[in-house]
Structure formats: structure tokens, C-alpha cells
Amino acid sequence: MSFIVAPAVSLAVPRRWVTFDDPAPGVALLARAPAATRCGFVPELALHTGPVDVPTVTEWRDEAMAALTGQLTDLEVDDTDVVDLDGEPAAYTRFSHRLGGTDVVCDQWAWLRDGVGVTLTGTVALADYADYADLFEGVAATVRLSPDPPVGGVASAAPGV
């Protein structure tokens, strides 16, 4: 694993995944698997950051998921929870939707600190979800939020991801 660092956020990305730093406004990192799965869909991880104007991670995620209802085709929320990842509370949501002609599943973790929201979303074809669920969870477990951006831009790799 190599660590990819966004301002005040670091995480481990699977080896050989192609990464794009700051590919769009609010997207700190996009990482794609090196090849499409048997379904023809390329799994990806996206790290988003941005200002949040509600006081709790639960309120923020409720509002965000309500907004996604109007943006994603056939959106269904499958699971929600608030989990502890290395002492940091994170909202977890698993949802599915249709992207082009493919049914996809997204695992999403969200952190809120000092008015800044961070989401990590892993997306894969529904038929391939069982092959990627543990990988997405493993990457989420490596997310570290720091009060200041790291110096030098690179942190050491985390074992086991």
C-alpha cells in the first residue's frame, strides 16, 4: 500500500490502483482499480472534502443522502450506522443505485471535524460487491484526520491493506 495524502487527511490505497489527486472541485482523491471486473465496471474509491454547516455527522449524512435521492437513479439505502474507526466516529452508509446500465453498490464512511466533512466512497458493480467489501472497509480503517496538513505529502504505509 501507498499512502495518499489530501489536506489534513491520509489513507492507504491498494497497490496498482491508479490515483488522481484533486480531479474535481471537492474531490481530493479518486483511485481506480487497475482493470474492470467481470461485469465490466472499474471499482473506485473517492475521497471528498468540503465545508459542512450542520453540527453532527448524522444530520449531515441524512441531508446528503436526501439530496442524492434526486441525483442517483434507483437509489436504495441498504444500511446505516455510526462506527468507531481508530477512535474517530464515522457515519457508515451502504447504498445502491444504477449507473448507466450497471447496478452498483457504494460503501461510504463520513467524518466531520471542525466544520469540514470528509467522505470516502467505494463503488463497485453489485455482482462484484462481495469481492470488494473487505477491501473498502480496510481502506476506510486507514483514514486519518489530522489538524494540520502533513509535511512532505507522504506518510508510511499501513500494513494489511
C-alpha positions in Angstrom: 0.0 0.0 0.0 1.0 3.5 -0.6 -0.5 6.4 1.4 -2.2 9.2 -0.5 -2.5 12.4 1.4 -5.1 15.2 1.0 -5.1 18.3 3.1 -5.4 17.0 6.7 -6.5 13.5 5.5 -4.4 10.5 4.7 -5.4 6.9 3.7 -3.9 3.8 2.2 -4.8 3.0 -1.4 -4.4 -0.6 -2.8 -1.2 -1.1 -4.8 -1.6 -0.8 -8.5 -4.7 1.3 -8.3 -4.5 4.4 -10.4 -4.9 7.6 -8.4 -5.9 11.1 -9.4 -5.3 14.0 -7.0 -7.9 16.8 -7.0 -9.7 15.6 -10.1 -12.7 17.9 -9.5 -13.8 20.5 -7.0 -14.4 18.9 -3.6 -12.8 15.6 -4.7 -9.4 15.3 -3.0 -8.6 11.9 -4.5 -10.0 9.4 -7.0 -8.5 5.9 -7.1 -9.5 3.2 -9.7 -8.7 -0.5 -9.8 -6.2 -1.4 -12.5 -8.8 -3.3 -14.5 -12.6 -3.7 -14.9 -14.2 -6.6 -13.1 -16.0 -9.5 -14.9 -19.1 -7.2 -15.0 -17.1 -4.6 -17.0 -17.2 -2.0 -14.2 -14.0 -0.5 -12.8 -14.2 -0.3 -8.9 -13.2 3.0 -7.5 -12.6 4.9 -4.3 -13.4 8.6 -4.0 -12.3 10.9 -1.2 -14.4 14.1 -0.9 -13.9 17.1 1.4 -15.8 20.2 2.0 -17.4 22.6 4.4 -20.4 21.3 6.4 -22.8 23.7 8.2 -24.7 21.2 10.5 -23.4 20.3 13.9 -23.4 16.5 13.7 -22.2 13.8 11.3 -25.6 12.2 11.5 -27.5 15.3 10.4 -25.0 16.0 7.7 -25.3 12.4 6.2 -29.1 12.5 6.5 -29.2 15.7 4.5 -26.6 14.4 2.0 -28.5 11.1 1.3 -31.7 13.0 0.9 -30.0 15.2 -1.8 -28.6 12.1 -3.5 -32.2 10.8 -3.9 -32.8 13.3 -6.6 -29.4 12.7 -8.3 -28.9 9.0 -8.5 -31.1 6.5 -10.4 -32.9 3.9 -8.3 -31.1 4.9 -5.1 -31.7 2.5 -2.2 -30.1 2.8 1.2 -29.2 -0.7 2.4 -27.5 0.1 5.8 -26.6 3.0 8.0 -24.6 3.1 11.2 -22.2 5.2 13.3 -19.0 3.3 13.8 -15.7 3.9 15.6 -12.7 3.9 13.3 -9.5 4.2 15.4 -11.2 6.4 18.0 -12.9 8.6 15.4 -16.7 8.4 15.0 -17.7 7.8 11.4 -21.1 7.5 9.8 -21.3 4.5 7.5 -23.8 4.1 4.7 -24.2 1.3 2.2 -26.4 2.2 -0.7 -27.0 1.0 -4.2 -28.1 2.7 -7.4 -28.0 2.4 -11.2 -25.1 3.9 -13.1 -25.6 3.7 -16.8 -26.6 0.1 -17.4 -24.9 -1.2 -14.2 -26.3 -1.8 -10.7 -23.6 -0.5 -8.3 -23.1 -0.7 -4.5 -21.4 2.1 -2.6 -19.8 1.8 0.8 -19.4 5.2 2.3 -17.8 6.4 5.5 -18.1 10.1 6.6 -16.2 12.1 9.2 -17.0 15.6 10.4 -14.4 17.7 12.2 -14.4 21.4 12.8 -17.0 22.1 10.1 -15.2 20.1 7.5 -16.7 16.9 6.1 -14.7 14.1 4.7 -16.3 11.1 2.8 -14.7 8.0 1.5 -16.8 6.1 -1.0 -16.0 2.8 -2.5 -18.1 1.9 -5.6 -18.3 -1.5 -7.4 -20.8 -3.4 -9.5 -23.4 -5.2 -7.4 -22.3 -8.6 -8.7 -18.7 -7.9 -7.6 -19.5 -6.4 -4.2 -18.6 -9.5 -2.1 -15.1 -9.3 -3.7 -14.5 -5.7 -2.7 -16.4 -5.1 0.6 -13.5 -6.1 2.8 -11.0 -4.1 0.7 -13.2 -1.0 1.0 -13.5 -1.5 4.8 -9.8 -2.0 5.1 -9.1 1.3 3.3 -11.6 3.1 5.5 -9.8 1.8 8.6 -6.6 3.6 7.4 -8.2 7.1 7.1 -6.5 9.5 9.4 -7.7 13.1 10.0 -5.1 15.4 11.3 -5.4 19.0 12.5 -2.7 20.2 10.1 -1.8 19.1 6.6 1.1 16.6 6.7 4.6 18.0 5.8 6.1 16.4 2.7 2.8 14.9 1.4 3.5 11.2 2.1 3.1 9.0 5.2 4.2 5.5 5.7 2.1 2.6 4.5 -0.3 0.8 6.8 0.1 -3.0 7.0 -2.6 -5.4 5.7 -4.5 -3.2 3.2 
